[in-house]
Amino acid sequence: MRKLLLLIPLWLLVAQVLHAQCPQFSNFLNTQAKVDDFVADYSNCPNIPASLTIFGSGITDISGLSFINSVGGDFQIKSTTLQNLSGLENLTSTTGSLILSDNTNLEDLSDLEGVTTVGGTLTSQNNPKLESLDGLENLTTINALVIQDNSTLKDLDALANLTYVGQQIIIRNNSTLTDIDGLANLTTIVGPSVAIQQNPQLSSCSIESFCNELENPDGVNFNINANKDGCNSVAAILGLK
């Protein structure tokens, strides 16, 4: 009995130590030093229970984050000078959104190939050197999709395995986007809206799931305009114009 009583506090101590190895609040890393400190403090915590933001032009290396398997909130990478996302090769999911925005040098997402689920919004916004979403081929489920203001993005082919979007889809102001055929396997759009606008080279967006929803409306509102002929209106998607 005495040995058992001694073991109980020891177990509690171990549990407290393990708990302390994970951050309990949102993490905002806006310098390379803070990224390095985060790695040093939490490298024994593969499942980050809180949101994580990496922000700032001084951040040049996130390779130390390779211990992360999941993020229990939003994961944002914003306004960095990263060329790739080396260090995220073991990431598989986020409970919240996965947001990549305003990264002036980002051109390679291949280190995201392990990601299968984004519980919030998948966003690529204003990443001027990003020509493709290659690396997201294993993504199957997201809550919303925002592809906006990417001046060299050509297609969405990497999203070919995406089947479910729980909320809105926004594809807007991507000046070199020529097709969205990568969404062809999308089977479920819960809504409330799909906006495909201001993509001057986009001439085809007759995705089967879009056509099915337009022919049998079920609460999804479509805003289609300011694209190239063929994808310039709802009528054009349905082949009526």
VOPAGU-2260 file (C-alpha; in pm, 1 decimal, decimal comma):
REM VOPAGU-2260
SITE   aa  ch    i         X         Y         Z
SITE  MET   A    0       0,0       0,0       0,0
SITE  ARG   A    1     281,6     239,2      92,0
SITE  LYS   A    2     453,6     175,1    -244,4
SITE  LEU   A    3     125,9     246,9    -420,9
SITE  LEU   A    4      87,0     575,9    -238,3
SITE  LEU   A    5     438,4     673,8    -338,6
SITE  LEU   A    6     367,5     592,1    -701,6
SITE  ILE   A    7      59,7     815,3    -720,4
SITE  PRO   A    8     241,7    1145,7    -664,5
SITE  LEU   A    9     514,3    1030,7    -902,2
SITE  TRP   A   10     255,9     969,9   -1173,6
SITE  LEU   A   11     100,8    1311,0   -1110,8
SITE  LEU   A   12     442,7    1472,1   -1137,4
SITE  VAL   A   13     511,6    1300,1   -1470,2
SITE  ALA   A   14     171,1    1409,4   -1602,3
SITE  GLN   A   15     236,1    1767,8   -1500,8
SITE  VAL   A   16     577,5    1766,0   -1668,2
SITE  LEU   A   17     433,9    1626,4   -1991,9
SITE  HIS   A   18     154,2    1883,3   -1981,7
SITE  ALA   A   19     405,4    2161,0   -1931,8
SITE  GLN   A   20     590,1    2055,6   -2246,3
SITE  CYS   A   21     305,0    2193,8   -2460,4
SITE  PRO   A   22     206,7    2561,1   -2494,4
SITE  GLN   A   23    -130,9    2633,9   -2338,7
SITE  PHE   A   24    -201,1    2964,8   -2513,7
SITE  SER   A   25    -184,1    3105,2   -2868,0
SITE  ASN   A   26     170,1    3152,1   -2992,0
SITE  PHE   A   27     280,0    3455,2   -3196,2
SITE  LEU   A   28     633,0    3414,2   -3328,8
SITE  ASN   A   29     745,9    3733,4   -3500,4
SITE  THR   A   30    1125,0    3694,9   -3491,8
SITE  GLN   A   31    1364,9    3415,5   -3580,7
SITE  ALA   A   32    1475,0    3412,0   -3216,3
SITE  LYS   A   33    1117,2    3342,8   -3104,7
SITE  VAL   A   34    1088,0    3058,9   -3354,3
SITE  ASP   A   35    1411,9    2909,7   -3222,8
SITE  ASP   A   36    1296,4    2949,7   -2861,6
SITE  PHE   A   37     965,6    2780,5   -2944,6
SITE  VAL   A   38    1157,2    2484,5   -3087,9
SITE  ALA   A   39    1378,7    2465,9   -2779,9
SITE  ASP   A   40    1082,2    2483,6   -2539,1
SITE  TYR   A   41     829,1    2256,3   -2708,0
SITE  SER   A   42    1009,6    2006,4   -2928,9
SITE  ASN   A   43     859,8    1724,9   -2718,0
SITE  CYS   A   44     506,5    1836,7   -2805,1
SITE  PRO   A   45     403,7    1699,4   -3148,0
SITE  ASN   A   46      40,7    1806,7   -3108,6
SITE  ILE   A   47      34,5    2179,7   -3040,9
SITE  PRO   A   48    -294,8    2243,7   -2855,0
SITE  ALA   A   49    -320,8    2614,9   -2937,9
SITE  SER   A   50    -300,9    2845,5   -3238,0
SITE  LEU   A   51      37,7    2919,0   -3393,3
SITE  THR   A   52     130,7    3227,4   -3596,6
SITE  ILE   A   53     463,3    3280,2   -3772,2
SITE  PHE   A   54     489,0    3641,7   -3881,3
SITE  GLY   A   55     758,0    3873,2   -4005,9
SITE  SER   A   56    1017,7    3929,3   -4273,8
SITE  GLY   A   57    1301,0    3837,9   -4038,2
SITE  ILE   A   58    1191,3    3475,3   -4023,1
SITE  THR   A   59    1404,4    3274,0   -4263,1
SITE  ASP   A   60    1411,5    2921,7   -4115,2
SITE  ILE   A   61    1133,8    2708,1   -3965,7
SITE  SER   A   62    1306,4    2372,9   -4016,2
SITE  GLY   A   63    1309,6    2319,9   -3639,8
SITE  LEU   A   64     929,7    2282,5   -3639,5
SITE  SER   A   65     956,3    1932,3   -3786,0
SITE  PHE   A   66     834,7    1788,5   -3453,1
SITE  ILE   A   67     481,6    1924,5   -3514,9
SITE  ASN   A   68     213,2    1675,0   -3623,0
SITE  SER   A   69     -95,0    1887,0   -3560,0
SITE  VAL   A   70    -203,8    2233,7   -3450,7
SITE  GLY   A   71    -511,3    2262,2   -3230,2
SITE  GLY   A   72    -615,2    2601,9   -3362,5
SITE  ASP   A   73    -526,6    2827,5   -3653,3
SITE  PHE   A   74    -183,1    2792,1   -3812,0
SITE  GLN   A   75     -78,4    3111,0   -3989,5
SITE  ILE   A   76     238,3    3187,2   -4185,6
SITE  LYS   A   77     227,2    3552,6   -4281,1
SITE  SER   A   78     457,5    3820,7   -4419,6
SITE  THR   A   79     770,2    3604,2   -4409,1
SITE  THR   A   80    1053,7    3575,8   -4662,3
SITE  LEU   A   81    1045,4    3195,4   -4657,9
SITE  GLN   A   82    1095,3    3030,8   -4997,8
SITE  ASN   A   83     958,8    2696,7   -4880,7
SITE  LEU   A   84     801,9    2541,7   -4573,5
SITE  SER   A   85    1079,4    2302,7   -4482,4
SITE  GLY   A   86    1008,3    2197,3   -4125,3
SITE  LEU   A   87     638,0    2125,0   -4176,8
SITE  GLU   A   88     685,0    1786,9   -4342,2
SITE  ASN   A   89     527,1    1604,8   -4045,3
SITE  LEU   A   90     219,2    1826,7   -4016,9
SITE  THR   A   91    -100,0    1629,6   -4083,5
SITE  SER   A   92    -386,5    1849,6   -3964,5
SITE  THR   A   93    -505,2    2174,7   -3813,6
SITE  THR   A   94    -817,0    2209,3   -3601,0
SITE  GLY   A   95    -849,0    2568,2   -3719,2
SITE  SER   A   96    -743,0    2739,5   -4039,2
SITE  LEU   A   97    -423,0    2700,2   -4238,1
SITE  ILE   A   98    -337,4    3046,4   -4367,2
SITE  LEU   A   99     -49,1    3134,8   -4598,6
SITE  SER   A  100     -52,2    3503,3   -4680,5
SITE  ASP   A  101     173,9    3788,8   -4789,2
SITE  ASN   A  102     485,1    3571,3   -4817,2
SITE  THR   A  103     686,6    3752,4   -5083,2
SITE  ASN   A  104     928,9    3469,0   -5163,5
SITE  LEU   A  105     716,1    3159,5   -5104,6
SITE  GLU   A  106     726,9    2933,3   -5409,2
SITE  ASP   A  107     714,2    2576,2   -5278,7
SITE  LEU   A  108     449,6    2401,9   -5064,0
SITE  SER   A  109     584,9    2049,6   -5106,3
SITE  ASP   A  110     652,7    2017,8   -4733,8
SITE  LEU   A  111     277,3    2019,9   -4669,7
SITE  GLU   A  112     226,4    1685,2   -4842,5
SITE  GLY   A  113     129,6    1518,6   -4513,4
SITE  VAL   A  114    -168,4    1749,0   -4452,3
SITE  THR   A  115    -503,5    1572,7   -4497,9
SITE  THR   A  116    -747,6    1785,7   -4296,7
SITE  VAL   A  117    -792,7    2155,9   -4229,6
SITE  GLY   A  118   -1070,3    2217,1   -3979,5
SITE  GLY   A  119   -1102,9    2583,2   -4074,8
SITE  THR   A  120   -1017,9    2775,7   -4390,3
SITE  LEU   A  121    -737,1    2688,2   -4628,7
SITE  THR   A  122    -608,0    3024,4   -4745,9
SITE  SER   A  123    -345,2    3120,8   -5000,3
SITE  GLN   A  124    -346,3    3496,3   -5034,7
SITE  ASN   A  125     -96,0    3734,5   -5189,7
SITE  ASN   A  126     191,9    3491,2   -5232,7
SITE  PRO   A  127     331,7    3646,4   -5552,4
SITE  LYS   A  128     585,3    3374,3   -5640,8
SITE  LEU   A  129     359,5    3076,4   -5578,3
SITE  GLU   A  130     283,4    2918,4   -5918,3
SITE  SER   A  131     109,8    2604,8   -5790,0
SITE  LEU   A  132     -31,0    2446,0   -5476,6
SITE  ASP   A  133     177,8    2132,6   -5525,9
SITE  GLY   A  134     221,6    1970,7   -5187,5
SITE  LEU   A  135    -147,5    1972,8   -5096,4
SITE  GLU   A  136    -232,1    1659,0   -5295,4
SITE  ASN   A  137    -333,9    1461,0   -4985,9
SITE  LEU   A  138    -580,6    1718,3   -4859,3
SITE  THR   A  139    -934,9    1576,0   -4858,4
SITE  THR   A  140   -1141,5    1786,9   -4618,2
SITE  ILE   A  141   -1152,4    2158,3   -4538,7
SITE  ASN   A  142   -1411,7    2392,4   -4395,9
SITE  ALA   A  143   -1355,8    2674,1   -4646,2
SITE  LEU   A  144   -1125,7    2767,3   -4933,8
SITE  VAL   A  145    -979,3    3109,0   -5010,4
SITE  ILE   A  146    -746,0    3149,0   -5309,7
SITE  GLN   A  147    -695,2    3519,9   -5360,4
SITE  ASP   A  148    -448,0    3776,7   -5495,2
SITE  ASN   A  149    -186,2    3523,9   -5608,6
SITE  SER   A  150     -32,6    3686,1   -5915,3
SITE  THR   A  151     151,7    3383,4   -6060,3
SITE  LEU   A  152     -73,6    3093,3   -5957,3
SITE  LYS   A  153    -165,3    2893,8   -6268,7
SITE  ASP   A  154    -395,9    2615,8   -6150,0
SITE  LEU   A  155    -546,6    2429,1   -5854,7
SITE  ASP   A  156    -440,5    2083,3   -5971,5
SITE  ALA   A  157    -289,1    1993,6   -5634,6
SITE  LEU   A  158    -639,3    1995,3   -5480,9
SITE  ALA   A  159    -751,9    1698,2   -5692,2
SITE  ASN   A  160    -822,1    1483,4   -5384,5
SITE  LEU   A  161   -1032,0    1746,7   -5211,4
SITE  THR   A  162   -1387,8    1615,3   -5177,6
SITE  TYR   A  163   -1548,9    1823,8   -4903,7
SITE  VAL   A  164   -1577,1    2197,5   -4836,6
SITE  GLY   A  165   -1798,1    2279,0   -4540,5
SITE  GLN   A  166   -1835,1    2652,5   -4593,7
SITE  GLN   A  167   -1750,9    2909,6   -4859,7
SITE  ILE   A  168   -1522,4    2898,4   -5161,9
SITE  ILE   A  169   -1352,7    3219,2   -5274,6
SITE  ILE   A  170   -1132,5    3226,1   -5584,8
SITE  ARG   A  171   -1061,5    3589,7   -5658,5
SITE  ASN   A  172    -810,2    3814,0   -5832,6
SITE  ASN   A  173    -556,9    3553,8   -5943,0
SITE  SER   A  174    -422,1    3712,6   -6259,0
SITE  THR   A  175    -265,8    3402,8   -6422,1
SITE  LEU   A  176    -509,7    3133,9   -6307,2
SITE  THR   A  177    -627,7    2950,2   -6618,8
SITE  ASP   A  178    -837,3    2666,4   -6478,5
SITE  ILE   A  179    -982,2    2523,4   -6158,5
SITE  ASP   A  180   -1001,8    2162,5   -6276,6
SITE  GLY   A  181    -828,5    2060,3   -5954,6
SITE  LEU   A  182   -1168,0    2091,8   -5786,0
SITE  ALA   A  183   -1325,3    1835,1   -6017,1
SITE  ASN   A  184   -1351,0    1568,8   -5744,6
SITE  LEU   A  185   -1529,6    1797,6   -5503,7
SITE  THR   A  186   -1854,1    1622,0   -5410,1
SITE  THR   A  187   -1985,3    1826,6   -5119,4
SITE  ILE   A  188   -2026,2    2203,9   -5084,0
SITE  VAL   A  189   -2228,9    2288,7   -4776,1
SITE  GLY   A  190   -2229,2    2663,4   -4846,5
SITE  PRO   A  191   -2322,6    2938,1   -4800,3
SITE  SER   A  192   -2139,9    3082,7   -5101,4
SITE  VAL   A  193   -1908,1    3030,3   -5395,8
SITE  ALA   A  194   -1735,3    3339,6   -5534,8
SITE  ILE   A  195   -1522,7    3315,7   -5850,5
SITE  GLN   A  196   -1434,4    3668,4   -5951,3
SITE  GLN   A  197   -1170,3    3885,6   -6117,6
SITE  ASN   A  198    -957,4    3604,3   -6259,3
SITE  PRO   A  199    -889,9    3745,5   -6608,2
SITE  GLN   A  200    -741,2    3426,4   -6758,6
SITE  LEU   A  201    -996,2    3183,9   -6613,7
SITE  SER   A  202   -1219,8    3064,2   -6896,9
SITE  SER   A  203   -1355,4    2734,9   -6763,4
SITE  CYS   A  204   -1514,8    2662,2   -6427,5
SITE  SER   A  205   -1780,1    2407,1   -6519,1
SITE  ILE   A  206   -1702,5    2181,3   -6224,3
SITE  GLU   A  207   -1959,6    1903,8   -6189,7
SITE  SER   A  208   -2037,1    1983,3   -5826,9
SITE  PHE   A  209   -2092,7    2349,3   -5919,6
SITE  CYS   A  210   -2324,7    2255,5   -6205,0
SITE  ASN   A  211   -2519,4    2012,6   -5985,7
SITE  GLU   A  212   -2567,8    2277,4   -5719,3
SITE  LEU   A  213   -2674,0    2539,1   -5974,5
SITE  GLU   A  214   -2923,7    2302,8   -6138,0
SITE  ASN   A  215   -3061,9    2186,4   -5803,1
SITE  PRO   A  216   -3015,2    2481,9   -5566,4
SITE  ASP   A  217   -2967,0    2387,8   -5203,1
SITE  GLY   A  218   -2875,6    2712,1   -5031,6
SITE  VAL   A  219   -2540,9    2789,3   -5195,8
SITE  ASN   A  220   -2515,9    3139,0   -5343,4
SITE  PHE   A  221   -2290,3    3172,6   -5653,3
SITE  ASN   A  222   -2113,7    3495,6   -5747,1
SITE  ILE   A  223   -1943,2    3450,0   -6084,4
SITE  ASN   A  224   -1811,5    3756,0   -6267,6
SITE  ALA   A  225   -1514,1    3943,8   -6413,8
SITE  ASN   A  226   -1344,8    3627,9   -6536,8
SITE  LYS   A  227   -1267,4    3532,7   -6896,4
SITE  ASP   A  228   -1548,7    3431,7   -7134,4
SITE  GLY   A  229   -1666,5    3083,0   -7040,3
SITE  CYS   A  230   -1647,4    3153,2   -6670,2
SITE  ASN   A  231   -1802,6    3495,5   -6656,2
SITE  SER   A  232   -2149,6    3411,0   -6528,6
SITE  VAL   A  233   -2367,4    3135,2   -6390,4
SITE  ALA   A  234   -2513,6    3092,6   -6738,6
SITE  ALA   A  235   -2166,4    3039,5   -6881,6
SITE  ILE   A  236   -2090,1    2767,3   -6626,2
SITE  LEU   A  237   -2408,7    2588,5   -6726,1
SITE  GLY   A  238   -2324,6    2626,9   -7095,7
SITE  LEU   A  239   -2624,3    2850,8   -7157,2
SITE  LYS   A  240   -2420,2    3144,2   -7282,8
